[in-house]
Structure formats: C-alpha cells, structure tokens
Amino acid sequence: MSTTFWIIIAGAVATYLTRVGGHLVISRFENIHPRVEAGLNAVPAAVLTTLVAPAVLGAGPAEWAALIVTALVSLRGGLMAMFLAGTAALILARQFVG
Amino acid sequence: MTAEAISESRAQSDFWDGVRLSMPVVVASAPFAVLFGALAVDNGFSVLEAFLMSAMIFGGASQMVGIELFGQHVAPWLVVLSIFAVNFRHVLYSAGIGRRIAHWPVLQQALGYFVLTDPQYAIAEARAESGRPVGFVWYMGLGLPVYVFWVIESALGAVFGKLIPDTHALGIDFLLPIYFLGLVLGFRKRPLWLPVVAASAAASIIAYKTVGSPWHVSIGAVAGVLLAVILPPHHSGVGKRP
C-alpha cells in the first residue's frame, strides 16, 4: 500500500473520531471549561489562517488582487460568491501580469 | 390502510423531506467536489485516491488541506494531524447532535456520525430546535444525497483535472489560498476572531521564514489557539449564556 493510501485511511479514522468523539467524551462532562471552549472556538480560524498567510507573502500582484476581491465580496456574499469572484479576479489579473 | 403501510408511507415522506432539504447543499458543494478532484490530481493523487479520500473522509475543507500539504511533501503524520485539526470542530457538532439522536440503535448512530458535516449539523439542529423529531430516515434522506454527489463529483473532477493543460493560466495553483481565505472570513463573527487570525498569521509567517514548511502550520495554529485560551473569558464570549 502506498503512503497516500495510509494518509487517506488515517485521515478518515481521525475525522470519524472528531464526528463521534464529541458525543462520547464531552457529553460525560457537565460543562466545558470556558478557556477550553474559547480554544476550541479558535481552532478553525487559527489552522486555516496558517494556510493563507505564507502564500500571501510569496505571491505577486495578481494573487493579491484576487485575495482583496475575495475579502471585499465576503462582506456581502457567501462562500461560493466569494470564491468565484476571487477566482475570476485571479484569472483576469494573470492575463496582464502573469 | 394497515398500520404497517401507514408507517411505511410516513418513513418515505420523512426520507423525501430530508432529500428536499439536501438539494441546496448538493448544489453548493458540487463546485468544491469537482475542484477537490482536480486539485488532488494536480498535487499528485491518482483518480482512485481522490475518489477514496472523498468517500472515506467526506469533509471538504480538510480534504483540501490534506492535498495541499501532501503536494508540499509534508510528513504524512502532519498531513493526518492537519486533517484532524481542520475537522476538530465536528467534536462540538457531535456533542450537540448527540442529544438528538441518542435514542437511535447504535449502528444507526454510528452511521449518523459518519455523515455529520457542517450543513448536516446545522439543518438537523434547526429541525430539533423547532420541536420536530430527528429520525434516522429523515437524517439519512438529508445526508445520503450530499455524500453520493460529493464522491461522484470528486472522481469526475479528478478525471477532468488530468485534462487541464495550463493550470497556471486558469489560476488552479492559487485557488486553495482563495478558498481558505473565504473559509477564514466565514468565521469572522466568532469572538476573538481578529486577534486569533492576527496571531496565527504572524506566527505562521515567522515560522515559515525560520523553521520552514510544514511546521508553520502547527506553530501558527497553536499560537492562535493559545491566545484564545490565555485571554480572559469575558473577551472570548464563552461561559456566559443568555
């Protein structure tokens, strides 16, 4: 079996644990400590930011333009509108600055 | 009608009620499934592997993160850990929905947790809050179409991904940062969002420049989470329920 297969299987097990684990573990406690809850709330934004920030730093004007458009559309639209606008801006900008 | 026929027709209408609610989710997730397939191939996955990942993990953002890190030749355990980290929010959904489905047989519960995605949680929780029962048949009517379309469209995306000649002109190499930025912005109503994002961004950039990839992911994530833990609870908006 290749490494990729093992990554997929381990990732699937890890994901299933998160989906069943909250019920199995957290339901045993009366309430979660506020600081733990605050930490849990911060997880998605903290992880996802690390995937954007270094990419922004290494990118050029076309990519920056796309990210700015994405951020602007996010004030009004949903994830799909945001993503499509950012992608359109990226494709358009790359025609000019490569 | 016999009692059996009545309960069967009720089960059928429950199922189709769920299917009806699943349709917007199916439509909205379709582009991401196709995109995932195309990007997976672009990052070195085979079509079968892209299909398997969608069928076994069934979590869009975590799959995107997984293939991105895989493409950067990050250590396998860190790819798995990152998938776990991105999906960690499900722990909260699980704790929430557990109260609603605790009366199901264990095998049905096990299956129910497998399809517990963001929209699945949101829609099921809304139904429970409106006072209607969250039954297994209704729940699967909602979850199954999303799952089946997700898996098929991922495989299609992977097949088409192989046919795209110039990925740079189409911007495919930079679609993931755009997608992730969209997800980050989607969480902006959460307490402490800006300080957490700022801390994670700063820490990940510094780590990227010093320690190097892939460590910037874990270091940046830990920085943001630690900040949320350390700040006094009245800033984080938890612990005081109306």
Interface residues (C-beta under 8 A of the other chain):
Chain A: T3 T4 F5 W6 I7 I8 I9 A10 G11 A12 A14 T15 Y16 L17 T18 R19 V20 G21 G22 H23 L24 V25 I26 S27 P34 R35 V36 E37 A38 G39 L40 N41 A42 V43 P44 A45 A46 V47 L48 T49 T50 L51 V52 A53 P54 A55 V56 L57 A59 E63 A66 L67 T70 A71 S74 L79 M80 M82 F83 G86 T87 L90 I91 R94
Chain B: A28 P31 G44 F45 S46 E49 L52 M53 M56 I57 F58 G59 A61 S62 V65 G66 E68 F70 P76 V79 V80 L81 S82 I83 F84 A85 V86 N87 F88 R89 H90 V91 L92 Y93 S94 A95 G96 I97 G98 R99 A102 A110 Y113 F114 L116 H168 A169 L170 G171 F174 L175 L176 P177 I178 Y179 F180 L181 G182 L183 V184 L185 G186 F187 R188 R190 P191 L192 W193 V196 V197 A199 S200 A201 A202 A203 S204 I205 Y208 S213 H216 V217 I219 G220 A221 V222 A223 G224 V225 L226 L227 A228 V229 I230 L231 P233 S236 G237 V238 G239
